[in-house]
Amino acid sequence: MMNGFEDVQKLGKDNMDQAMKSIGSFSKGMQSLAVEMADYSKKSFEESASTVEKLMSAKSVDKAMEIQTDYMKSAYEGFVAQATKVGELYADLAKDAYKPLEGMVAKASK
């Protein structure tokens, strides 16, 4: 009887350890996402401010349109690149957070 109790205790401890590893991986992934989004926001703001300065010093409507067009193209390309990068970070986060739980899922499906 004691053997069964010890087995249950060991299983509970193992499952808790795996759950804590999963939470740790999830936390690290979320921190990476937060840093990435903060960096992108800062860069985007700086580029916007720079564009406004260029627009204010434009000598003609044609030059202003050129500045605005260049900014829009750059902003769009930056957004697409950022969205791709964030998508990859979310996919990595899900994989890393699930990895410690694979053993628990395998045991439960037996």
Backbone as a printed PyTorch tensor [residue, N CA C, xyz], in Angstrom:
tensor([[[  0.8260,  -1.1940,   0.0000],
         [  0.0000,   0.0000,   0.0000],
         [  0.8680,   1.2550,   0.0000]],

        [[  1.9330,   1.2750,   0.7610],
         [  2.8000,   2.4500,   0.8190],
         [  3.4550,   2.7090,  -0.5340]],

        [[  3.7490,   1.6250,  -1.2320],
         [  4.3560,   1.7890,  -2.5490],
         [  3.4380,   2.5740,  -3.4760]],

        [[  2.1560,   2.2950,  -3.4430],
         [  1.1820,   3.0070,  -4.2690],
         [  1.1210,   4.4740,  -3.9050]],

        [[  1.1640,   4.7760,  -2.6200],
         [  1.1280,   6.1650,  -2.1690],
         [  2.3730,   6.9160,  -2.6200]],

        [[  3.5290,   6.2650,  -2.4970],
         [  4.7780,   6.8830,  -2.9350],
         [  4.7850,   7.1130,  -4.4450]],

        [[  4.2050,   6.1860,  -5.1850],
         [  4.1110,   6.3460,  -6.6360],
         [  3.2380,   7.5470,  -6.9970]],

        [[  2.1380,   7.6970,  -6.2790],
         [  1.2440,   8.8300,  -6.5300],
         [  1.9450,  10.1410,  -6.1820]],

        [[  2.6730,  10.1470,  -5.0600],
         [  3.4230,  11.3480,  -4.6760],
         [  4.4660,  11.7040,  -5.7290]],

        [[  5.2030,  10.6910,  -6.2030],
         [  6.2280,  10.9330,  -7.2200],
         [  5.5930,  11.4510,  -8.5040]],

        [[  4.4750,  10.8740,  -8.9130],
         [  3.7850,  11.3270, -10.1180],
         [  3.3230,  12.7720,  -9.9550]],

        [[  2.7700,  13.0980,  -8.7940],
         [  2.3370,  14.4760,  -8.5310],
         [  3.4990,  15.4540,  -8.5740]],

        [[  4.6250,  15.0700,  -7.9740],
         [  5.8200,  15.9300,  -7.9850],
         [  6.3420,  16.1000,  -9.4030]],

        [[  6.4160,  15.0100, -10.1630],
         [  6.8960,  15.0840, -11.5450],
         [  5.9940,  15.9800, -12.3870]],

        [[  4.7020,  15.8290, -12.2220],
         [  3.7590,  16.6560, -12.9780],
         [  3.8830,  18.1310, -12.6000]],

        [[  4.0820,  18.4000, -11.3180],
         [  4.2450,  19.7890, -10.8780],
         [  5.5250,  20.3850, -11.4460]],

        [[  6.6040,  19.5970, -11.4530],
         [  7.8690,  20.0760, -12.0240],
         [  7.7100,  20.4050, -13.5050]],

        [[  7.0360,  19.5410, -14.2340],
         [  6.8210,  19.7860, -15.6620],
         [  5.9360,  21.0150, -15.8900]],

        [[  4.9210,  21.1740, -15.0750],
         [  4.0460,  22.3400, -15.1890],
         [  4.8230,  23.6220, -14.9010]],

        [[  5.7050,  23.6040, -13.9080],
         [  6.5010,  24.7830, -13.5820],
         [  7.4800,  25.1100, -14.7160]],

        [[  8.0620,  24.0860, -15.3500],
         [  8.9370,  24.3240, -16.4990],
         [  8.1480,  24.9700, -17.6360]],

        [[  6.9350,  24.4870, -17.8390],
         [  6.0840,  25.0350, -18.8950],
         [  5.7520,  26.5010, -18.6180]],

        [[  5.4190,  26.7990, -17.3780],
         [  5.1010,  28.1860, -16.9980],
         [  6.3310,  29.0740, -17.1650]],

        [[  7.4960,  28.5550, -16.8010],
         [  8.7440,  29.3130, -16.9740],
         [  9.0180,  29.6140, -18.4440]],

        [[  8.8240,  28.6330, -19.3000],
         [  9.0140,  28.8390, -20.7420],
         [  8.0250,  29.8580, -21.2830]],

        [[  6.7850,  29.7680, -20.8320],
         [  5.7550,  30.7070, -21.2610],
         [  6.1150,  32.1250, -20.8270]],

        [[  6.5680,  32.2620, -19.5950],
         [  6.9480,  33.5720, -19.0630],
         [  8.0980,  34.1810, -19.8630]],

        [[  9.1290,  33.3800, -20.1680],
         [ 10.2610,  33.8720, -20.9530],
         [  9.7980,  34.3000, -22.3450]],

        [[  8.9140,  33.5180, -22.9370],
         [  8.4060,  33.8550, -24.2600],
         [  7.6240,  35.1580, -24.2570]],

        [[  6.8120,  35.3610, -23.2400],
         [  6.0370,  36.5940, -23.1430],
         [  6.9520,  37.7970, -22.9180]],

        [[  8.0120,  37.6100, -22.1540],
         [  8.9740,  38.6940, -21.9590],
         [  9.6580,  39.0570, -23.2740]],

        [[ 10.0130,  38.0550, -24.0560],
         [ 10.6260,  38.3100, -25.3620],
         [  9.6730,  39.0770, -26.2650]],

        [[  8.4030,  38.6820, -26.2440],
         [  7.3990,  39.3880, -27.0450],
         [  7.2500,  40.8310, -26.5940]],

        [[  7.2240,  41.0500, -25.3050],
         [  7.0660,  42.4130, -24.7810],
         [  8.2430,  43.2920, -25.1850]],

        [[  9.4490,  42.7600, -25.0880],
         [ 10.6390,  43.5150, -25.4820],
         [ 10.5960,  43.8250, -26.9750]],

        [[ 10.2260,  42.8300, -27.7680],
         [ 10.1540,  43.0180, -29.2200],
         [  9.1300,  44.0900, -29.5890]],

        [[  7.9710,  44.0560, -28.9580],
         [  6.9300,  45.0360, -29.2630],
         [  7.3290,  46.4360, -28.7990]],

        [[  7.9980,  46.5210, -27.6660],
         [  8.4590,  47.8320, -27.1790],
         [  9.4990,  48.4180, -28.1320]],

        [[ 10.4190,  47.5730, -28.5920],
         [ 11.4420,  48.0400, -29.5390],
         [ 10.8050,  48.5060, -30.8450]],

        [[  9.8470,  47.7410, -31.3350],
         [  9.1680,  48.1160, -32.5860],
         [  8.4020,  49.4240, -32.4110]],

        [[  7.7300,  49.5730, -31.2940],
         [  6.9710,  50.8020, -31.0450],
         [  7.8900,  52.0140, -30.9960]],

        [[  9.0210,  51.8690, -30.3210],
         [  9.9890,  52.9720, -30.2280],
         [ 10.5180,  53.3330, -31.6140]],

        [[ 10.8960,  52.3250, -32.3830],
         [ 11.4240,  52.5630, -33.7250],
         [ 10.3570,  53.2170, -34.6060]],

        [[  9.1400,  52.7420, -34.5250],
         [  8.0480,  53.2940, -35.3220],
         [  7.7900,  54.7580, -34.9660]],

        [[  7.7990,  55.0600, -33.6820],
         [  7.5920,  56.4410, -33.2420],
         [  8.7070,  57.3480, -33.7600]],

        [[  9.9500,  56.8790, -33.6620],
         [ 11.0840,  57.6790, -34.1250],
         [ 11.0040,  57.9380, -35.6220]],

        [[ 10.6140,  56.9250, -36.3790],
         [ 10.4800,  57.0980, -37.8310],
         [  9.3480,  58.0720, -38.1580]],

        [[  8.2710,  58.0050, -37.4130],
         [  7.1530,  58.9320, -37.6280],
         [  7.5720,  60.3620, -37.3310]],

        [[  8.2580,  60.5540, -36.2320],
         [  8.7170,  61.8940, -35.8680],
         [  9.6810,  62.4490, -36.9110]],

        [[ 10.5630,  61.5970, -37.4050],
         [ 11.5120,  62.0160, -38.4360],
         [ 10.7790,  62.4180, -39.7180]],

        [[  9.7490,  61.6590, -40.0520],
         [  8.9740,  61.9690, -41.2560],
         [  8.2410,  63.2960, -41.1120]],

        [[  7.6990,  63.5650, -39.9410],
         [  7.0070,  64.8370, -39.7120],
         [  7.9900,  65.9970, -39.8750]],

        [[  9.1970,  65.8350, -39.3460],
         [ 10.2120,  66.8740, -39.4960],
         [ 10.5410,  67.1160, -40.9700]],

        [[ 10.6860,  66.0230, -41.7260],
         [ 10.9670,  66.1610, -43.1590],
         [  9.8080,  66.8500, -43.8790]],

        [[  8.5820,  66.4840, -43.5050],
         [  7.4100,  67.1040, -44.1430],
         [  7.3450,  68.5980, -43.8490]],

        [[  7.7090,  68.9890, -42.6380],
         [  7.6670,  70.3980, -42.2570],
         [  8.6900,  71.2280, -43.0440]],

        [[  9.7740,  70.5740, -43.4620],
         [ 10.8050,  71.3170, -44.1880],
         [ 10.6880,  71.1510, -45.7050]],

        [[  9.6690,  70.4330, -46.1500],
         [  9.4930,  70.2350, -47.5950],
         [  9.2220,  71.5760, -48.2760]],

        [[  9.8560,  71.7900, -49.4120],
         [  9.7390,  73.0670, -50.1350],
         [  8.6060,  73.0650, -51.1540]],

        [[  8.0910,  71.8670, -51.4690],
         [  7.0190,  71.7980, -52.4590],
         [  6.0570,  70.6670, -52.1080]],

        [[  4.9050,  70.7140, -52.7220],
         [  3.9070,  69.6590, -52.5180],
         [  4.4350,  68.3390, -53.0790]],

        [[  5.1260,  68.4120, -54.2000],
         [  5.6910,  67.1910, -54.7850],
         [  6.6800,  66.5200, -53.8370]],

        [[  7.5310,  67.3320, -53.2200],
         [  8.5150,  66.7820, -52.2690],
         [  7.7940,  66.1900, -51.0520]],

        [[  6.7540,  66.8530, -50.5710],
         [  5.9800,  66.3460, -49.4370],
         [  5.3200,  65.0150, -49.7830]],

        [[  4.7880,  64.9090, -51.0000],
         [  4.1700,  63.6510, -51.4350],
         [  5.2120,  62.5360, -51.5220]],

        [[  6.3940,  62.8680, -51.9830],
         [  7.4700,  61.8780, -52.0750],
         [  7.8650,  61.3840, -50.6750]],

        [[  8.0010,  62.3200, -49.7450],
         [  8.3460,  61.9590, -48.3570],
         [  7.2630,  61.0680, -47.7650]],

        [[  6.0190,  61.4470, -47.9600],
         [  4.8970,  60.6770, -47.4100],
         [  4.8250,  59.2850, -48.0430]],

        [[  5.0360,  59.2040, -49.3410],
         [  5.0060,  57.9080, -50.0340],
         [  6.1220,  56.9980, -49.5290]],

        [[  7.3210,  57.5570, -49.4000],
         [  8.4480,  56.7670, -48.8920],
         [  8.1670,  56.2660, -47.4720]],

        [[  7.5920,  57.1370, -46.6610],
         [  7.2750,  56.7470, -45.2850],
         [  6.2370,  55.6250, -45.2680]],

        [[  5.1970,  55.7530, -46.0550],
         [  4.1440,  54.7370, -46.0680],
         [  4.6890,  53.3870, -46.5290]],

        [[  5.5280,  53.4130, -47.5490],
         [  6.1320,  52.1770, -48.0420],
         [  6.9990,  51.5430, -46.9580]],

        [[  7.8190,  52.3540, -46.3360],
         [  8.7010,  51.8670, -45.2760],
         [  7.9040,  51.3550, -44.0770]],

        [[  6.8620,  52.0740, -43.7010],
         [  6.0370,  51.6690, -42.5580],
         [  5.3250,  50.3510, -42.8450]],

        [[  4.8190,  50.1950, -44.0490],
         [  4.1320,  48.9560, -44.4170],
         [  5.1030,  47.7740, -44.3930]],

        [[  6.2640,  47.9490, -45.0050],
         [  7.2490,  46.8680, -45.0220],
         [  7.7020,  46.5200, -43.6090]],

        [[  7.8880,  47.5340, -42.7740],
         [  8.2650,  47.2930, -41.3830],
         [  7.1870,  46.5550, -40.6190]],

        [[  5.9300,  46.9300, -40.8730],
         [  4.8170,  46.2640, -40.1990],
         [  4.7250,  44.7960, -40.6020]],

        [[  4.8500,  44.5130, -41.8840],
         [  4.7800,  43.1250, -42.3560],
         [  5.9240,  42.3020, -41.7580]],

        [[  7.1140,  42.8670, -41.7350],
         [  8.2590,  42.1600, -41.1440],
         [  8.0370,  41.9120, -39.6520]],

        [[  7.5000,  42.9160, -38.9720],
         [  7.2460,  42.7840, -37.5360],
         [  6.1650,  41.7480, -37.2680]],

        [[  5.1130,  41.7560, -38.0680],
         [  4.0340,  40.7810, -37.8880],
         [  4.5530,  39.3590, -38.1000]],

        [[  5.4120,  39.1750, -39.0740],
         [  6.0120,  37.8620, -39.3130],
         [  6.8690,  37.4380, -38.1240]],

        [[  7.6650,  38.3650, -37.6360],
         [  8.5500,  38.0680, -36.5020],
         [  7.7420,  37.7240, -35.2480]],

        [[  6.6870,  38.4940, -34.9870],
         [  5.8460,  38.2330, -33.8120],
         [  5.1300,  36.8870, -33.9610]],

        [[  4.6860,  36.5730, -35.1590],
         [  4.0610,  35.2670, -35.3970],
         [  5.0180,  34.1280, -35.0840]],

        [[  6.2630,  34.2830, -35.5050],
         [  7.2680,  33.2590, -35.2100],
         [  7.5420,  33.1670, -33.7050]],

        [[  7.5740,  34.3150, -33.0340],
         [  7.7920,  34.3010, -31.5790],
         [  6.6450,  33.5930, -30.8630]],

        [[  5.3970,  33.8440, -31.3020],
         [  4.2560,  33.1540, -30.6970],
         [  4.3190,  31.6490, -30.9480]],

        [[  4.7050,  31.2510, -32.1540],
         [  4.8220,  29.8170, -32.4590],
         [  5.9020,  29.1710, -31.5830]],

        [[  7.0450,  29.8520, -31.4490],
         [  8.1160,  29.3340, -30.5890],
         [  7.6610,  29.2570, -29.1320]],

        [[  6.9290,  30.2700, -28.6970],
         [  6.4210,  30.2830, -27.3280],
         [  5.5270,  29.0690, -27.0910]],

        [[  4.6230,  28.7920, -28.0080],
         [  3.7130,  27.6500, -27.8470],
         [  4.4900,  26.3370, -27.8160]],

        [[  5.4660,  26.1840, -28.7110],
         [  6.2660,  24.9520, -28.7360],
         [  7.0430,  24.7770, -27.4390]],

        [[  7.7070,  25.8460, -27.0010],
         [  8.5300,  25.7660, -25.7940],
         [  7.6960,  25.5250, -24.5410]],

        [[  6.5200,  26.1390, -24.4790],
         [  5.6670,  25.9640, -23.3030],
         [  5.0450,  24.5670, -23.2730]],

        [[  4.8000,  23.9870, -24.4390],
         [  4.1790,  22.6580, -24.4960],
         [  5.1820,  21.5410, -24.2800]],

        [[  6.4400,  21.7790, -24.6520],
         [  7.4640,  20.7360, -24.5940],
         [  7.5290,  20.0170, -23.2380]],

        [[  7.5610,  20.7220, -22.0990],
         [  7.6110,  20.0130, -20.8130],
         [  6.3400,  19.2060, -20.5210]],

        [[  5.2430,  19.5690, -21.1360],
         [  3.9780,  18.8850, -20.8680],
         [  3.7740,  17.6380, -21.7240]],

        [[  4.6210,  17.4270, -22.7310],
         [  4.4590,  16.2920, -23.6250],
         [  4.4710,  14.9660, -22.8550]],

        [[  5.3760,  14.8600, -21.9040],
         [  5.4520,  13.6340, -21.1180],
         [  4.1800,  13.3800, -20.3170]],

        [[  3.6230,  14.4280, -19.7610],
         [  2.3860,  14.2740, -18.9930],
         [  1.2490,  13.8370, -19.9100]],

        [[  1.1760,  14.4100, -21.0790],
         [  0.1180,  14.0570, -22.0280],
         [  0.2920,  12.6130, -22.4820]],

        [[  1.5230,  12.1940, -22.7220],
         [  1.7870,  10.8250, -23.1370],
         [  1.3750,   9.8280, -22.0500]],

        [[  1.6710,  10.1720, -20.7920],
         [  1.2850,   9.2910, -19.6730],
         [ -0.2270,   9.2260, -19.5390]],

        [[ -0.8770,  10.3440, -19.7140],
         [ -2.3330,  10.3780, -19.5460],
         [ -3.0560,   9.6330, -20.6550]],

        [[ -2.4650,   9.5570, -21.8370],
         [ -3.1330,   8.8880, -22.9580],
         [ -2.9330,   7.3760, -22.9370]],

        [[ -2.0980,   6.8970, -22.0400],
         [ -1.8720,   5.4350, -21.9410],
         [ -3.0310,   4.7470, -21.2790]]])
